[in-house]
Amino acid sequence: MTEAADRWTAVDDFLVGALGTEDDALRAARAASHAAGLPAIEVTASQGGLLSLFVRMVGGRRVLEIGTLGGYSAIWLARGVGTGGRVVTLEIEPKHAQVARENVDRAGVGDAVEILLGPAADSLDTLIAAGGEPFDLVFLDADKQNNARYLTAALRLTRPGSVIVVDNLVRGGGARAAAEGGSDPAADGARELLDLVRKEPRLTATAVQTVGGKGWDGFLLAYVG
């Protein structure tokens, strides 16, 4: 890590400690995921807290997450929806889904979390065909090259007033490479996503760069009108 990244991480850790952001259940979920060999790419505690606040700010009772990993962010989202709320989270890897199920159950929010196993595109098609209640918030945190496709599906699963959050826009999402003129799957995916957002009349959006425990990154925040 660079000196700057070390400082970003130190400040992140200080803020989390000062605010008491991460409790034992969340730390246990993170530790269990790493012990199981899952990649250490879950959101930071500060980012998880932000997601939970977003859910509460919109009065969210139904949340869709694309990309479960070990369930760390699902715990935050489930806490946001509160008693009687629902989080539907999509995961393609059986091992990840199993670890996530154990983590959300151990954290006491298992009854609020439904994990759908399989390719996200297929699960989204199933949800659209089922025609259930719209989601109040959608969190996109899966394979970045397909973000535009996922966003298109999310628009069919939300309502006016819903919020859509796209994670890793700068790093894994390729916006940095796109801004520097790069042409690879990540950069092309970022361009496709941003072009879709710009042209979609139902969306009002902004993108924010971030630094912290995950280095230099950013997210997109969109409001469905």
CORPETA-V422001 format. One record per backbone hydrogen bond with DSSP energy under -1.0 kcal/mol. NH is the residue of the N-H (numbers start at 0). CO is the residue of the C=O. If there is no record, write none. Layout:
# CORPETA-V422001
NH	CO
NH	CO
This chain:
# CORPETA-V422001
5	1
6	2
7	3
8	4
9	5
10	6
11	7
12	8
13	9
14	10
15	11
16	12
17	13
18	14
20	15
26	22
27	23
28	24
29	25
30	26
31	27
32	28
33	29
34	30
35	31
36	33
37	32
40	38
47	43
48	44
49	45
50	46
51	47
52	48
53	49
54	50
55	51
56	52
57	53
58	55
59	54
62	85
63	136
64	87
65	138
66	89
70	67
74	70
75	71
76	72
77	73
78	74
79	75
80	76
81	77
84	81
85	60
86	111
87	62
88	113
89	64
90	115
96	92
97	93
98	94
99	95
100	96
101	97
102	98
103	99
104	100
105	101
106	102
107	104
108	103
111	108
112	109
113	86
115	88
117	90
122	118
123	119
124	120
125	121
126	122
127	123
128	124
129	125
130	126
134	156
135	61
136	61
137	162
138	63
139	164
140	65
145	142
146	143
149	145
150	146
151	147
152	148
153	149
154	150
155	152
156	153
160	223
161	158
162	135
163	221
164	137
165	219
166	139
168	217
172	167
173	170
174	168
175	169
177	173
178	174
179	175
180	177
181	176
187	183
188	184
189	185
190	186
191	187
192	188
193	189
194	190
195	191
196	192
197	193
198	194
199	195
202	199
203	222
205	220
207	218
209	216
214	211
216	209
218	207
219	165
220	205
221	163
222	203
223	161
224	201
